């Protein structure tokens, strides 16, 4: 069976073997014939995905002034990130902005009330929010259990000398960047007690910075609650264009009618395009401007990203396309992510 696939927007894949290029549309669309062979759907890519912030319940409860102060602090750093996103040949870099709302850990307000407020306060600071995302979409998007699928791709890096004695993350829900301290055991007859040893970071530089990350917790009924760091890692993969479900892109932006935002968060798509002229959502690299309280979470994000077997087809597409554009992209997914942490709540 064959069909047609469309990839549009700046940074779209110009085609692969067997591709059919469309013409006469004037839209910049690329049409390719699809077959029953396994494939990885291409997604448009910007050079930089610039995150202008997160919004949690405590921020909302602080009132519009909190948003106003946040965007005012973000503005100079956002300008600096844009200036640093240079492209060889003096071409204009493709830069898209995004904003994440926590509707996973707590439901508050409504899209109809909150989205216009975010757009207004960002505009007051001279910023444009191109895309708005729901954090719950990092857990489940449509019928795709995104977080569960990403968790299934964890490949732990065993510390030297560990001999596989530590239960795997898929059983414990904990992922470390090194070797934990041994569990103290009571001495038995004719045996010595196991002495205490410090934890060790696998890639330590002289001294260890050991981190043990909780990925999820399960309640008595078996309901799984994904942790903030793990969902943030999924969010970074989405922004890097590296999430696929059976080869299909997971986060696809939808553009609602202006002013037609629903009252219920479940009725809002996981990813919304607010600016019709925006560059593509996903990008070769990401940058996030966040309050300093996010530093521990984002450290944990790097630990997770460093131990994921990311979709090989998506990685290959990014490598090939960035090479054609002469846009250097690090081999390490974690190294494609950057931050600015400003002092404040």
NUSE-307288 format. One record per residue: y, x, z of N, C-alpha, C in turn. Coordinates in steps of 0.2 Angstrom, whole numbers, padded with zeros to 4 digits, always signed. Each point is the difference from the previous one (the first is absolute). Layout:
YXZYXZYXZ...
END
This chain:
-0006+0004+0000+0006-0004+0000+0006+0004+0000+0005-0001-0004+0006+0003+0000+0006-0004+0002+0006+0003+0002+0006-0004+0001+0006+0004+0000+0005-0002+0002+0006+0004+0000+0003+0001+0006+0002+0006+0002+0003+0002+0006+0008+0003-0002+0004-0002+0005+0007+0002-0001+0003+0004+0005+0003+0005-0001+0003+0004+0005+0008+0001-0002+0004-0002+0004+0007+0000-0002+0004+0004+0005+0006+0001-0002+0005+0004+0004+0000+0007-0001+0006+0003+0003+0001+0007-0001-0006+0004+0003-0002+0005-0003-0006+0004+0003-0007-0003-0001+0000-0005-0005-0007-0002-0001-0004+0004-0004-0006+0000+0001-0005+0004-0004+0000-0001-0007+0002+0005-0004+0000-0001-0007-0006-0002-0004-0006+0000+0003-0006-0001-0003-0005+0004+0001-0006-0002-0001-0006+0005+0001-0004-0001-0006-0006+0003+0000-0005+0000-0006-0002-0007-0001+0001-0002-0007-0002-0007-0001+0006-0005+0001+0006+0002+0002+0005-0004+0002+0003-0003-0007+0003-0006+0001+0003-0003-0006+0008-0001+0002+0004+0003-0003+0007+0000+0001+0003-0006-0003+0004-0005+0004+0003-0006-0003+0006+0002-0003+0003-0004-0004+0006+0001-0003+0003-0007-0002+0007+0000-0001+0003-0006-0002+0002-0004+0006-0001+0002+0006+0002-0004+0006+0007+0002+0003+0001+0006-0001+0007+0003+0002+0000+0000+0007-0005+0000+0004+0000-0001+0007-0002+0007+0003-0003+0005-0004-0002+0006+0003-0008-0001+0002-0003-0006-0001-0007-0001+0002-0004+0004-0004-0006+0002+0004-0005+0004-0004-0007-0004+0001-0003-0002-0006-0006-0004+0001-0006+0004-0002-0005+0000+0004-0006+0004-0002-0006-0005+0001-0005+0002-0005-0006-0004+0000-0004+0002+0006-0003-0005+0003-0005+0002+0006-0007-0002-0002-0005+0003+0003-0007-0001-0001-0003-0001+0007-0007+0000-0001-0004-0001+0006+0000+0007+0004+0002+0005-0003-0001+0007+0003+0005+0000+0006-0002+0004+0005+0004+0001+0006+0007+0003-0002+0005-0003+0003+0007+0003-0001+0004-0001+0006+0005+0004+0000+0005+0000+0005+0007-0003-0002+0002-0005+0002+0006-0003-0003+0006+0004+0002+0004+0002-0005+0006+0004+0001+0006-0005+0003+0004+0004+0004+0006-0004+0002+0006+0004-0001+0006-0003-0001+0006+0004-0002+0002+0004+0006+0003+0006-0001+0001+0004+0006+0008+0003-0001+0003-0001+0006+0007+0004+0000-0001+0007+0003+0005+0004+0000-0001+0006+0003+0000+0000+0007+0004-0005+0003+0001+0000+0008+0000-0007+0002-0004-0002+0005+0000-0006+0004+0004+0001+0006+0006-0003+0001+0004+0001+0006+0000-0006+0004-0003+0001+0006-0001-0005+0005+0007+0000+0004+0003-0006+0001+0006-0001+0003-0001-0002+0007-0006-0001+0002-0002-0002+0007-0005-0005+0001-0002-0001+0006-0005-0005+0003+0004-0005+0004-0003-0006+0001+0003-0005+0004-0005-0003+0004+0000+0001+0007-0004-0003+0005+0003-0006+0004-0004-0003+0004+0003-0006+0003+0006+0002+0005-0001+0006+0003+0006+0002+0005+0006+0002-0004-0001+0002-0006+0006+0001-0004+0004-0006-0002-0004-0005-0002+0002-0007-0001+0004-0003+0006-0004+0001+0005+0003-0004+0006+0007+0004+0002+0001+0006-0002+0006+0003+0002+0006-0003-0004-0001-0004-0005+0005-0003-0004+0002+0004-0006+0004-0003-0004+0002+0003-0007+0004+0007+0001+0003+0001+0006+0003+0006+0001-0005+0006+0000-0006-0001+0002-0005+0005+0000-0001+0002-0007-0001-0005-0004-0001+0002-0007+0006+0003-0003+0006-0002+0002+0006+0003-0003+0001+0007+0002-0002+0002+0006+0000+0007+0002-0005+0004-0003-0006-0003-0001-0005+0004-0003+0002+0002-0007+0002-0005-0004+0001+0002-0007+0006+0005-0001+0005-0001+0005+0006+0005+0000-0003+0007+0001-0005+0001+0005-0003+0006+0001-0004+0003-0006-0003-0005-0003-0005+0002-0006+0004+0002-0006+0006-0003-0001+0004+0001-0006+0001+0008-0002+0002+0004+0004+0001+0007-0002-0006+0004-0001-0006-0002+0003-0006+0003-0001-0003-0002-0006+0001-0007-0002-0003-0002-0006+0004+0003-0006+0006+0001+0001+0004+0003-0006-0002+0008-0001-0002+0003+0006-0003+0007+0000-0006+0000-0004-0005-0005+0002-0006+0000-0003+0000-0001-0008+0005-0005-0002+0001-0001-0007+0002+0006-0004+0005+0004+0004+0003+0006-0003-0006+0005-0001-0005+0001+0005-0005+0005+0000-0005-0002-0005+0000-0006-0003-0006-0002-0005+0002+0001-0007+0001+0007-0001+0002+0002-0007-0006+0000-0004+0001+0000-0007-0005+0000-0005+0002+0005-0005-0005+0004-0002+0002+0005-0005+0003-0003-0007+0005+0004-0002+0003-0002-0006+0006-0004+0001+0002-0001+0007+0006-0004+0001-0001-0007-0001-0006-0003-0001-0001-0007+0000+0001-0004+0006+0002-0006+0000+0001-0004+0006-0007-0001+0003-0001+0002+0006-0006-0002+0004-0001-0007+0001-0006-0003+0000-0002-0007+0001-0001+0000+0008+0005-0004+0003-0001+0000+0008+0000-0008+0001-0005-0002+0004+0000-0007+0002+0001+0000+0008+0003-0005+0003+0000-0001+0007-0004-0006+0002-0002+0001+0007-0005-0005+0002+0002-0001+0008-0003-0006+0002+0001-0002+0007-0006-0003+0003-0002+0001+0006-0006-0003+0002+0001-0004+0006-0003-0006+0000+0001-0005+0006-0007+0000+0004+0000+0000+0006-0006-0001+0004-0001-0007+0001-0005-0003-0004-0002-0007+0001-0007+0000+0002-0003+0006+0002-0007+0001+0002-0001-0001+0007+0004+0004+0004-0001+0000+0007+0004-0005+0004+0005-0003-0003+0004-0006+0002+0003-0003-0005+0000-0007+0000+0004-0004-0005+0006-0002+0003+0006+0001-0003+0006-0002+0002+0005-0002-0006+0004-0005+0002+0005-0002-0005-0004-0003-0006+0003+0001-0006-0003-0003-0006+0002+0004-0006-0003+0001-0006+0003+0003-0006+0006-0003-0002+0001-0007+0000+0006-0003-0002+0006+0002+0004-0001+0002+0006+0006+0002+0004+0000+0007+0000-0005+0004+0000+0000+0007+0001+0002+0004-0006-0003-0001-0006+0001+0004-0006+0007+0000-0002+0003-0006+0000+0008+0000-0002+0004+0005+0005-0002-0001+0006+0003+0004+0005+0000+0008-0001-0007+0002-0001-0001+0007-0002+0004+0002-0006+0000-0004-0005+0003+0002-0006+0008+0000+0001+0003-0004+0004+0007+0000+0001+0002+0006+0005-0004+0001+0005+0002+0006+0004-0001+0007-0004-0005+0000-0004-0001+0006-0004+0006+0001-0005+0002-0006-0003+0006+0001-0004+0006+0002+0003+0001-0003+0006+0006+0002+0004+0001+0008+0001-0006+0003+0000+0000+0007+0001+0000+0004-0007+0000-0004-0005+0000+0003-0007-0007+0002-0002-0005-0004+0003-0007+0002-0002-0003-0006-0004-0005+0001-0004-0003-0006-0004-0008+0001+0002-0003-0006+0003-0007+0000+0001-0003-0003-0006-0004+0005-0004-0003-0003-0006-0007-0004+0002-0003+0003+0004-0007-0004+0002+0000-0001+0007-0003-0006+0002-0002-0001+0007-0007-0002+0001-0003+0003+0005-0007-0001+0001-0002-0002+0007-0005-0004+0000-0003-0002+0007-0005+0004+0002+0000+0002+0007-0005+0005+0003-0007-0003+0000+0000-0007+0000-0007-0003+0000-0003+0001-0007+0004+0001-0005-0003+0002-0006-0004+0006+0000+0001+0005+0004-0003+0006+0001-0007-0001+0003-0001-0006+0003-0006-0001+0003-0005-0004-0005+0003-0006-0003-0003-0004-0005+0005-0002-0005-0001+0001-0006+0004-0002-0006-0004-0005-0004+0003-0006+0000-0004-0005-0004-0007-0001+0004-0005+0002-0004-0007+0000+0002-0003+0007+0001+0004+0005+0000-0002+0007+0000+0001+0002+0007-0005+0002+0004+0000+0003+0006+0002+0007+0000+0007+0001-0001+0002+0007-0002-0001+0005+0005+0002-0001+0007-0001+0004+0005-0008+0002+0001-0004-0005-0001-0007+0001+0001-0003+0005-0006+0003-0001-0006-0002+0004-0005+0002+0007+0001+0006+0001+0002+0003+0007+0001-0004+0003+0006-0002-0004+0005-0004+0003+0006-0007+0003-0003-0002-0004-0005-0007+0002-0003+0001+0007-0004+0006+0002-0001+0000+0006-0004+0002+0006+0005+0000-0001+0007+0001+0006+0004-0006+0005+0000+0002+0006-0001-0005+0006+0000+0003+0005+0005-0003+0000+0006+0002+0004+0005-0001+0007-0001+0005+0004+0002-0001+0007-0001-0003+0003+0007-0006+0002+0000-0003+0002+0006+0002+0007+0002+0002+0000+0007+0003+0007+0002-0006+0005+0000+0002+0006-0001-0005+0005+0000-0004+0000+0007-0007+0001-0001-0004+0000+0006-0001-0007+0003+0002-0005-0003-0001-0007+0003-0007-0003+0000-0003+0002-0006-0007-0002-0001-0001-0007+0000+0005-0004-0002-0001-0007-0001-0002-0004+0007+0002+0003+0006-0001-0003+0006+0004-0006+0001+0006+0000-0003+0005-0005+0002-0002-0006-0005+0000-0006+0003-0001-0006-0004+0005-0001-0005-0002-0003-0006+0005+0000-0006+0005-0005+0002+0006+0000-0004+0006-0004+0001-0002-0007-0002-0005-0001-0004-0002-0007-0002-0003-0004+0006-0003+0004+0004-0003-0003+0006+0005-0001+0006+0004+0005+0001+0005+0001+0006+0006-0003-0001+0003+0000-0007+0007-0003-0001+0005+0006+0002-0002+0006+0001+0004+0005+0002-0001+0006-0005+0006+0003-0002+0000+0006-0005+0004+0005+0003-0003+0006+0000+0004+0006+0003+0001+0005-0006+0005+0005+0002+0002+0005-0005-0004+0007+0003-0005-0001+0004-0003+0006+0002-0006-0002+0005-0001+0005+0004-0006-0001+0005+0003-0002+0007-0003-0006+0002+0002-0002+0007-0003+0004+0005+0003-0001+0006-0003+0004+0006-0007-0003+0001-0005+0004+0002-0007-0002+0002+0000-0005+0006-0004-0005+0000-0001-0004+0005-0003+0003+0006+0003-0001+0006-0002+0004+0006-0007-0004+0002-0005+0004+0001-0006-0003+0003-0002+0003+0006-0003-0004+0004-0003+0002+0007-0005+0005-0001+0000+0005+0004-0005+0005-0001-0007-0002+0003-0005+0001-0004-0007-0001+0002-0003+0006+0003-0006-0001+0003-0004+0005+0003-0001+0006-0004+0002+0006+0002-0001+0006-0003+0005+0001-0007+0005-0005+0000+0004+0001-0006+0007+0000+0002+0004+0004-0003+0007+0000+0001+0004-0005-0002+0006-0002+0003+0004-0005-0003+0004+0002-0006+0001-0004-0004+0004+0002-0006+0007+0001+0001+0003+0006-0001+0007+0002+0002+0004-0004-0005+0006-0001+0003+0005-0004-0004+0003+0005-0005+0001-0003-0006+0003+0004-0006+0006-0004-0003+0005+0003-0002+0005-0004-0003-0001-0003-0007+0003-0005-0002-0001-0002-0007+0003+0005-0005-0003+0000-0006+0002+0005-0005+0002-0004-0006+0006+0001-0003+0002-0002-0007-0004+0004-0005-0002-0004-0005-0004+0004-0005+0004+0005-0004+0006-0002-0002+0004+0004-0004+0006+0003+0004-0001+0002+0007+0005+0002+0004+0003+0007-0002+0006+0000+0001+0004+0007-0002+0002+0003+0007-0004+0004+0002+0000+0004+0007-0001-0005+0006+0003-0005+0000-0001-0005+0006-0002-0007-0003-0003-0004+0003-0003-0006-0002+0005-0006+0001+0001-0005-0004+0003-0006+0001-0005-0005-0001-0004-0002+0005-0005-0004-0001+0002-0008+0000-0003-0004-0004+0002-0007+0000-0007-0004-0001-0001-0005+0004-0005-0005-0001+0003-0006-0002-0002-0003-0005+0004-0006-0003-0005-0006+0001+0002-0006+0003-0004-0006+0000+0002-0004-0006-0006-0001-0004+0001-0003-0006+0000-0008+0000-0004-0003+0005+0000-0007+0001-0003-0001+0007+0000-0006+0002-0003-0003+0006-0003-0006-0001-0006-0002+0003-0004-0006-0001+0000-0004+0007+0002-0006-0001+0000-0004+0006-0007-0003+0002-0001-0004+0005-0007-0002+0002-0003-0005-0005+0004-0003-0005-0003-0004-0005-0001+0004-0006+0001+0006+0000-0001+0004-0006+0006+0000-0005+0006-0002+0002+0005+0000-0005+0004+0007+0001+0001+0002-0006+0002+0007-0001+0008+0000-0001+0003+0004+0005+0007+0001-0001+0002+0007-0002+0002+0001-0006+0002+0007-0003+0006+0002+0004+0000+0007+0001+0005+0003+0003+0006+0001-0004+0006+0001+0003+0006+0001-0004+0000+0006-0004-0003+0006+0003+0000+0006-0004-0005-0001-0006-0005-0003+0001-0005-0001-0006+0003-0005-0006+0004-0005+0002+0003-0004-0005+0006+0004-0003+0003+0004+0004+0005+0004-0003-0003+0005-0005-0006+0003+0001-0003+0004-0005-0002-0004-0006-0002-0006+0000-0001-0004-0005+0006-0002-0004+0006-0001+0003+0006-0001-0003+0002+0006-0004-0001+0006+0003+0002+0006-0004-0005+0001-0006-0006-0002+0000-0004+0000-0006+0002-0005-0005+0002-0006+0002+0003-0005-0004+0006+0003-0004+0005+0003+0004+0006+0003-0003-0001+0006-0005-0006+0003+0001-0002+0006-0004-0004-0003-0006-0001-0006-0001-0004-0003-0005-0007+0002+0000-0003+0001+0005-0007+0002+0001-0005-0005+0003+0002-0006+0000-0005-0005+0002-0002-0004-0005-0007+0000-0001-0004-0004-0005-0005-0004+0003-0002-0006-0002-0005-0004+0002-0004-0001-0007-0006+0003+0000-0004-0001-0006+0004+0002-0006+0004+0005+0001+0004+0003-0006+0006-0004-0001+0001-0005+0003+0006-0004-0001+0006+0002+0005+0006+0000-0002+0005+0001+0005+0001-0005+0005+0001+0002+0006+0000-0005+0006+0007-0003+0001+0005+0004+0001+0007-0002+0001+0003-0001-0006+0001-0006-0002+0004-0002-0006+0006-0004+0002+0006+0002-0002+0006-0003+0002+0001-0007-0003+0002-0005+0003+0001-0006-0003+0008-0002+0002+0003-0003-0005+0007-0001+0000+0001-0008+0001+0002-0002+0006+0001-0007+0001+0007-0002-0003+0001-0007+0000+0007-0002-0002+0005+0002+0005+0006+0002-0002+0005+0002+0005+0001-0006+0005+0000+0001+0006+0001-0005+0005-0005-0005+0001-0006+0002-0003-0006-0005+0001-0005+0003+0005+0002+0003+0005-0005+0003+0005-0003-0005+0004-0006+0001+0002-0004-0006+0004+0002+0001+0007-0002-0005+0004+0001-0001+0007-0006+0004+0004-0006+0001-0004-0006+0002+0003-0001+0007-0003-0002+0005+0005-0001+0007-0003-0006+0000-0005-0005-0004+0002-0006+0000-0004+0001-0002-0007+0006-0004-0001+0001-0002-0007+0004+0005-0004+0002+0006+0003+0004+0005-0003-0005+0005-0003+0001+0003-0006-0005+0005-0002+0000+0006+0004-0005+0004+0000+0000+0006+0004+0006+0005-0003+0001+0000-0006+0006+0004-0002+0004-0004-0005+0007+0000+0002+0005-0004-0004+0005+0005-0003+0001-0002-0007+0006+0004-0003+0006-0004+0001+0005+0003+0003+0006-0003+0002+0005+0002-0006+0000+0005-0003+0004+0003-0005-0003+0000-0007+0002-0005-0004-0004+0000-0007+0001+0006-0004+0005+0004+0002+0001+0007-0004-0002+0006+0003-0005-0001+0005-0002+0005+0004-0005+0005-0004+0000+0006+0002-0005+0004-0003-0007-0002+0004-0006+0003-0003-0006-0002+0003-0001+0001+0007-0004-0004+0003-0001+0000+0008-0003+0007+0002-0006+0001-0003-0004+0006+0001+0004+0006-0003-0002+0006+0003+0003+0006-0002-0004+0006+0001+0002+0006-0003-0004+0006+0001+0001+0003+0007+0006-0002+0003+0001+0003+0007+0004-0006+0004-0001+0000+0007+0004-0005+0004+0004+0004+0005+0005-0004+0002+0005+0003+0005+0002-0006+0004+0000+0000+0007+0001-0005+0004+0006+0002+0005+0005-0004+0001+0005+0001+0005-0001-0005+0006-0002+0003+0006-0002-0004+0005+0003+0002+0007+0000-0004+0005+0002+0002+0007-0005+0005+0002+0002+0004+0005-0005+0005+0003-0006-0003+0003+0000-0006+0002-0005-0003+0004-0006+0000-0005+0000+0001-0006-0005-0001-0005-0004+0007-0001+0003+0005+0003-0003+0007-0001-0007+0000+0002-0002-0002+0006-0007+0000+0002-0005-0003-0005+0002-0006-0002-0003-0004-0005-0001+0004-0007+0005+0003-0002-0001+0003-0007-0003+0006+0001-0001+0004+0006-0004+0005+0001-0007-0002-0001-0002-0006+0003-0007-0003-0001-0001-0001-0007+0005-0003-0004-0001-0001-0007-0003+0006-0004+0003+0005+0002-0002+0007-0004-0007+0001+0002-0002-0001+0006-0007+0002+0002-0005-0005-0004+0002-0006-0001-0004-0005-0004+0000+0002-0007+0006+0002-0003+0000+0001-0007-0004+0007-0002+0000+0004+0005-0004+0007-0001-0007-0001+0000-0003-0006+0002-0007-0001+0000-0002-0006-0003+0003-0001-0006-0002-0006-0004-0002+0002-0007-0006-0003-0002-0002+0002-0007+0004-0005-0005+0006+0001-0002+0004-0004-0004-0003-0001-0007+0001-0006-0003-0003-0002-0006+0001+0005-0005-0005+0003-0003+0001+0006-0004+0003-0002-0007-0001-0006-0002+0003-0002-0007+0007-0001+0001+0003-0002+0006+0007-0001+0001+0003+0007+0001-0003+0005+0003+0002+0006+0001+0001+0004-0007-0005-0001-0004+0000+0003-0006+0006-0002-0005+0001-0007+0000+0005-0003-0003+0007+0003+0002+0001+0001+0006+0006+0002+0003+0001+0008-0002-0005+0003+0000+0000+0008-0002+0002+0000-0007-0003-0003-0004+0001+0000-0007+0007-0002-0002+0002-0005+0003+0007-0003-0002+0005+0004+0003-0001+0003+0006+0006+0004+0003+0000+0007-0004-0006+0002-0003+0000+0006-0004+0004-0001-0006-0001-0005-0003+0004-0002-0007+0007+0000+0001+0002-0002+0006+0007-0001+0002+0003+0006+0003-0004+0005+0001+0002+0007+0004+0003-0002+0007-0004-0005+0003+0002-0002+0007-0005+0003+0004+0001+0005+0004-0005+0003+0004-0002-0005+0006-0006-0001+0001-0003-0004+0005-0005+0004+0004+0000+0001+0006-0005+0004+0004-0007-0003+0000-0005+0004+0000-0007-0002+0000-0001-0005+0006+0002+0002+0006-0001-0003+0006+0004-0007+0000-0003-0005+0001+0003-0007+0000+0005+0000+0006-0001+0003+0006+0004+0000+0005+0006+0004-0001+0000+0005-0004+0006+0004-0002+0005-0003-0005-0002-0006-0002+0004-0004-0005+0005-0005+0004-0001+0000+0007+0003-0004+0004+0006+0004+0004+0006-0003+0001+0005+0004+0003+0004-0005+0004+0004+0002+0006+0003-0004+0004+0007+0003+0002+0004-0005+0002+0006+0002+0004+0000-0005+0006+0000+0003+0006+0000-0003+0006+0007+0000+0004+0004-0005+0000+0006+0000+0003+0000-0002+0008+0004+0003+0004+0000-0002+0007+0002-0007+0001-0003-0003+0004+0002-0007+0002-0006-0004+0001+0001-0007+0002-0005-0004+0001-0004-0003-0006
END
